[in-house]
């Protein structure tokens, strides 16, 4: 009797296991299918476009952007930010300065009402991208060095996490470009490959198809307005933002009113917030990354005037000295100062906004400063030069 009951339970368990496995497989395939077809961050569509044709949506967007009067609406779910900015480099716009950096540098502009670095740049092209890391700087530097109409100056924004490798994987899409310039600037190329293991980009693309965060973004995008048209902006509200993000003709960004509101609502309490973004406790920097960054500056200085800018954090961040970002700032800022001195390049700003000083009203959130703060950085530089 007990044997029959046990046998029945085993059969029931096997059926349950098969049903569970089958349902799980179906759900995974649904996630896979939706992520691939909706593709909210335009990873897969633009990747295939690159490999099939030189005429991509990014090219078309940039063609219209550079001739627009006030810029175009920018949608991350239709356009890949890195592709857009690389297309902007290849467009070979005549500008005195090119700006490299992460999302805080997107507010640097020679087009908007409060212009940036006017004493240094008569015009600029903003090549900053969200989540930019050191590897991205090499990729963009490679393309700038090959340009037939290059800028005379390159402004590089640095952050407390810049002197590290593999703090983001999106650059792997352009690994060939990265390797080309790395081979030019490094003597011991083997050392990098052995000491810094990393995943293949195609593997990361495949893994992302089953990513639940990406799935939720896909659902959000699917149920929103999905009109792929490229729309020119008629008027811009720089203070309150527009219904969508706006990319200005020089590549700088005006946040949408929704994003502005959400950033301003973020707390800066030393626990929550984005101030510790990409910073890892007790892994403040990598000697290999410092070497690569130093060699990159030397390489670029052969052709361009290089200017480094330390991107300042919100004043309230420094009210919580025990958090990771403040510890990182105290360690990394002296290293950046030393690198600038050794390479004889200009260094603007400070990670500590109180040294500039940029006030609380000069910020959207803990890390993203308004154009008014960059104006103060420039004014401080002018004073120091006198």
C-alpha positions in Angstrom: 0.0 0.0 0.0 2.8 2.4 1.0 4.7 1.4 -2.2 1.6 2.3 -4.4 1.2 5.7 -2.7 4.9 6.4 -3.1 4.8 5.3 -6.8 1.7 7.5 -7.4 3.5 10.5 -5.7 6.6 9.9 -7.9 4.5 9.9 -11.1 2.6 13.0 -10.0 5.9 14.7 -9.2 7.3 13.8 -12.7 4.2 15.2 -14.4 4.4 18.3 -12.3 8.1 18.7 -13.2 7.3 18.3 -16.9 4.5 20.8 -16.8 6.6 23.3 -14.8 9.5 22.9 -17.3 7.2 23.3 -20.3 5.5 26.4 -18.8 8.8 27.9 -17.8 10.2 27.3 -21.3 7.1 29.0 -22.9 7.4 32.0 -20.6 11.2 32.3 -21.4 10.4 32.2 -25.1 7.7 34.9 -24.6 10.3 37.1 -22.8 12.8 36.4 -25.5 10.4 37.2 -28.3 9.1 40.5 -26.7 12.6 41.7 -25.8 14.0 41.1 -29.3 11.0 42.6 -31.2 10.2 45.6 -29.0 13.9 46.3 -28.1 13.3 49.4 -25.9 16.9 50.5 -26.0 17.4 49.8 -29.7 20.2 47.3 -29.1 19.3 44.6 -31.6 17.8 46.6 -34.4 20.7 49.0 -34.6 23.2 46.2 -34.3 21.7 44.4 -37.3 21.6 47.7 -39.2 25.3 48.2 -38.7 26.1 44.7 -40.0 23.8 45.0 -43.0 23.9 48.5 -44.2 25.7 51.8 -43.8 22.5 53.7 -44.1 20.9 53.3 -40.7 18.2 55.2 -38.7 21.0 56.8 -36.8 22.5 58.2 -40.0 19.2 59.5 -41.1 18.6 61.1 -37.7 22.0 62.9 -37.7 21.5 64.1 -41.3 18.3 65.8 -40.1 19.7 66.9 -36.7 22.6 68.9 -38.1 20.4 71.0 -40.4 17.6 71.5 -37.9 17.2 75.0 -36.4 16.4 73.9 -32.8 17.0 70.2 -32.7 15.0 67.0 -32.8 13.0 64.9 -30.3 15.1 62.0 -29.1 13.6 58.6 -28.2 15.9 56.0 -26.6 13.5 53.2 -27.6 14.0 54.0 -31.3 17.6 55.3 -31.4 20.8 53.9 -29.9 22.6 56.8 -28.2 26.1 55.4 -29.0 25.3 55.0 -32.6 23.8 58.5 -32.8 27.0 60.1 -31.4 29.3 58.0 -33.5 27.3 59.0 -36.6 27.8 62.6 -35.4 31.6 62.1 -35.3 31.5 60.6 -38.8 29.4 63.6 -40.0 32.6 65.6 -39.5 30.9 68.8 -38.2 33.3 71.7 -38.1 33.6 72.5 -34.4 36.5 73.8 -32.3 35.8 71.4 -29.4 34.5 67.8 -29.0 33.1 66.8 -25.6 33.5 63.2 -24.3 31.8 62.1 -21.1 28.9 60.4 -19.5 25.3 61.7 -19.0 26.2 64.6 -16.8 28.2 66.1 -19.7 25.1 66.1 -22.0 24.2 69.5 -20.7 27.4 71.1 -22.1 26.4 73.1 -25.1 27.3 75.9 -27.4 23.7 76.0 -28.7 21.5 76.5 -25.7 20.8 79.8 -23.9 23.5 79.3 -21.2 26.5 78.3 -23.3 29.4 76.3 -22.0 33.2 77.0 -22.1 32.8 80.0 -24.4 36.3 81.2 -23.4 37.7 78.0 -24.7 35.4 76.9 -27.5 33.8 79.1 -30.2 31.8 76.0 -31.1 31.5 72.4 -29.9 30.1 69.0 -30.7 28.8 67.1 -27.7 29.7 63.4 -28.0 28.8 62.5 -24.4 26.7 59.3 -23.9 24.9 57.8 -21.0 26.9 55.3 -18.9 30.1 56.2 -20.7 33.3 54.5 -19.3 37.0 54.6 -20.2 36.6 52.1 -23.0 34.0 54.4 -24.6 36.5 57.2 -24.5 39.0 55.1 -26.5 36.3 54.2 -29.1 35.4 57.8 -29.7 39.0 58.9 -29.7 39.7 56.4 -32.4 37.1 57.9 -34.6 38.1 61.5 -33.8 41.7 60.7 -34.7 40.6 59.5 -38.1 38.3 62.4 -38.9 39.0 64.5 -42.0 37.5 67.5 -40.1 38.6 67.0 -36.5 38.2 69.5 -33.7 41.3 71.2 -32.4 40.4 70.5 -28.8 39.0 67.5 -26.9 37.3 68.0 -23.6 37.2 64.8 -21.5 34.8 64.7 -18.5 36.1 62.4 -15.8 34.3 60.8 -12.8 35.3 59.0 -9.6 34.8 55.7 -11.5 36.6 56.6 -14.7 39.9 55.1 -13.8 38.5 51.5 -14.0 37.8 49.0 -16.7 34.7 47.0 -17.4 32.4 49.2 -15.4 29.9 48.9 -18.3 29.5 46.4 -21.1 27.9 48.5 -23.8 31.3 49.5 -25.3 31.9 45.8 -26.3 29.8 46.4 -29.3 32.7 48.5 -30.6 35.5 46.3 -29.4 37.2 46.3 -32.8 37.5 50.1 -32.6 38.7 49.9 -29.0 41.4 47.3 -29.9 42.7 49.4 -32.8 43.4 52.5 -30.7 44.6 50.4 -27.7 47.2 48.8 -30.0 48.4 52.2 -30.9 48.8 53.6 -27.4 49.9 50.6 -25.4 53.3 48.9 -25.4 52.3 45.9 -23.4 49.1 44.9 -25.1 49.1 41.3 -23.8 48.9 42.5 -20.2 45.5 44.1 -20.7 43.9 40.9 -22.2 45.3 38.7 -19.5 44.5 40.8 -16.4 41.1 42.1 -17.5 38.8 39.2 -18.5 35.5 40.1 -20.1 32.5 38.5 -21.7 31.9 38.4 -25.5 29.4 41.0 -26.6 27.3 38.5 -28.5 26.9 36.5 -25.3 25.8 39.6 -23.5 23.2 40.3 -26.2 21.8 36.8 -25.9 21.7 37.0 -22.0 19.9 40.3 -22.2 17.1 38.7 -24.2 16.0 37.0 -21.0 16.6 40.0 -18.7 13.5 40.8 -16.7 14.3 44.5 -16.3 14.6 44.7 -20.1 11.3 42.8 -20.4 9.5 45.3 -18.2 11.0 48.2 -20.3 9.8 46.3 -23.4 6.2 46.1 -22.1 6.3 49.8 -21.1 7.5 50.7 -24.6 5.0 48.4 -26.4 2.0 50.1 -24.7 3.3 53.6 -25.3 3.2 55.7 -28.5 5.5 53.8 -30.9 5.5 56.2 -33.8 9.0 56.0 -35.3 8.9 59.4 -37.1 11.8 61.8 -36.6 10.2 65.1 -35.4 11.8 68.5 -35.4 11.3 70.8 -32.4 9.7 74.2 -33.1 10.3 75.9 -29.7 12.3 74.7 -26.6 11.6 75.2 -22.9 15.1 74.9 -21.5 13.8 75.4 -17.9 10.9 73.0 -17.7 11.7 70.7 -20.6 9.5 69.3 -23.4 7.2 66.3 -23.7 10.2 64.3 -24.8 14.0 64.6 -24.6 15.4 67.0 -27.2 18.8 66.6 -28.9 20.2 69.9 -29.9 22.1 70.4 -33.2 25.4 70.3 -31.4 24.6 66.9 -29.8 23.7 68.3 -26.3 20.5 67.3 -24.6 17.5 69.0 -23.1 15.7 66.6 -20.7 12.0 66.1 -21.0 9.7 67.7 -18.4 9.0 64.2 -17.0 12.7 63.3 -16.5 13.4 66.8 -15.0 10.7 66.2 -12.5 11.8 62.7 -11.6 15.4 63.8 -11.1 14.4 66.7 -8.9 12.4 64.4 -6.7 15.3 62.0 -6.0 16.5 62.2 -2.4 20.1 62.7 -1.5 20.4 61.0 1.9 23.6 59.1 1.7 21.8 55.8 1.3 19.5 56.0 -1.8 20.1 57.9 -5.0 22.5 57.5 -7.9 25.6 59.2 -6.4 27.4 55.8 -5.9 26.8 54.8 -9.5 29.5 52.5 -10.9 31.6 53.0 -7.7 32.8 49.8 -6.0 34.0 49.8 -2.4 37.7 49.2 -2.1 38.0 48.9 -5.9 38.5 52.7 -6.4 40.8 52.4 -9.4 42.7 50.0 -11.6 46.5 50.6 -12.3 45.9 49.2 -15.8 43.1 51.7 -16.4 45.3 54.6 -15.1 48.0 53.5 -17.6 45.5 53.3 -20.5 44.1 56.8 -19.6 47.5 58.3 -19.3 48.6 56.8 -22.7 45.3 58.0 -24.3 46.0 61.6 -23.2 49.5 61.4 -24.6 48.2 60.0 -27.9 45.5 62.6 -28.2 47.9 65.4 -27.3 49.9 64.8 -30.4 47.0 66.1 -32.5 44.6 67.9 -30.1 44.6 70.2 -27.2 43.3 68.0 -24.4 41.2 69.5 -21.5 40.1 67.4 -18.5 37.0 68.3 -16.5 36.1 66.8 -13.2 32.4 66.6 -13.1 31.1 68.0 -9.7 28.6 66.2 -7.5 25.6 67.9 -5.7 26.7 69.8 -2.5 24.4 67.6 -0.4 26.4 64.5 -1.3 29.2 65.8 0.9 27.0 65.9 3.9 27.4 62.1 4.1 31.2 61.5 4.1 30.9 57.8 4.8 29.3 56.9 1.5 31.3 55.3 -1.3 31.3 58.3 -3.6 32.9 60.6 -1.1 35.6 58.1 -0.3 36.2 57.6 -4.0 36.4 61.4 -4.6 39.0 61.8 -1.9 41.2 59.1 -3.5 40.6 59.7 -7.2 40.7 63.6 -7.4 44.5 63.8 -6.5 45.2 61.1 -9.1 43.4 63.1 -11.8 45.3 66.2 -10.8 48.6 64.4 -11.0 47.8 62.9 -14.4 46.9 66.4 -15.7 50.1 67.9 -14.4 52.3 65.1 -15.8 50.8 65.5 -19.2 50.7 69.3 -19.1 46.9 69.4 -19.9 44.3 71.8 -18.5 42.1 70.6 -15.7 38.8 72.3 -15.0 36.5 71.9 -12.0 36.5 69.5 -9.0 34.4 66.5 -8.0 33.5 68.6 -4.9 30.9 71.2 -6.0 31.7 73.4 -2.9 35.1 74.2 -4.4 33.7 75.7 -7.5 31.1 76.6 -6.0 28.0 75.1 -7.6 24.9 75.5 -5.4 21.9 73.1 -5.0 19.9 75.0 -7.5 22.6 74.2 -10.1 21.6 70.5 -10.1 18.9 68.2 -11.4 19.9 65.4 -9.0 23.0 64.1 -7.1 25.2 63.8 -10.2 23.6 65.8 -13.1 24.5 69.5 -13.0 22.6 72.1 -15.0 24.4 74.3 -17.6 24.7 77.0 -15.0 27.1 74.9 -13.0 29.4 74.4 -16.0 29.4 78.1 -16.5 30.7 78.5 -13.0 33.4 75.8 -13.7 34.6 77.9 -16.6 34.6 81.1 -14.6 36.7 79.4 -11.9 39.2 78.4 -14.5 39.4 81.9 -15.9 40.1 83.2 -12.4 42.8 80.7 -11.8 44.5 81.5 -15.1 44.9 85.2 -14.1 
